[in-house]
């Protein structure tokens, strides 16, 4: 199984409970490969120093969230040059028509006079990321399903032309994590790009900041507490966060409250405790970046063994002369 994540800085509560905790579980069920996809981040203009810092930060976030380098293969994409080399080979199999149909390219390039070739072509690099590790399964949300289908098409086309070379991956439907919504706009999912940061809880927010955000959360006109996402989205979101933080269900928690004030107080306290181990582990890693770099080097060595074998297989199949 392979998953990648861009080095975009801190993650919010929705990312953590909806995606990263699934990654932790996958380690117990699959031979999991996780990469920080810094090459994909280059499709938009980046400050070099900031990109380096964010790449290290994202690796530390993953480790703090219990991605264990001993139970999975964790690495940085650009540390494995085989990704880029295989991307070029797959570019010669993919078609312009396929890439023109990619919905994300249309959305991200809309209204712009000029966009990078990388933005157009990154689904092929994504295909290389996947097939180079013989990935059987790729966890995908709806926004990436089209890209996985492209990967499957490219792999099948290559196999049909040059013989069985790549594993054709399947989509792994992630277990549904709790959906966490914006504390100020509970009809919208929590997001870093939201207009107001007051509605988004970041995993590394200080306890006082988390408490303030939760206590200022928008609730609903009626004062009764019940779990009803359609008619009472604000209070239902608080109950969901409390449930995630305590391992209980929103429905049973709702029966314990008659007023919003105590619910907010308890939710804030439980959320602070829920995130405390992640914050503490991150602090340890941040104080010793050399240890993170050591673990990423080990991950890269493990990943490169697999990637090198697959690339050699592809080069032989397509007819490239081996180096003497």
Secondary structure, 3 states (H helix, E strand, C coil): CEEEECCCCCCEHHHHHHHHHHHHHHHHHCCCEEEECHHHHCCCCCCHHHHHHHHHHHHHHHHHCCCCCCCCEEEEHHHCCHHHHHHHHHHCCCCHHHHHCCHHHHHHHCCCCCCCHHHHHHHHHHHHHHHCCCCCEEECCHHHHHHHHHHHHHHHHHHHHHCCCCCCCEEECCCCCCCCECCCCCCCECCCCCCCHHHCCECCCCHHHHHHHHHCCCCCCCCCCCCCCCCCHHHHHHHHHHHHHHCCCHHHHHCCCCCHHHHHHHHHHHHHHHHHHHHHHHHHHHHCHHHHHHHHHHHHHHHHHHHHHHHHHHHHHHCCCCCC
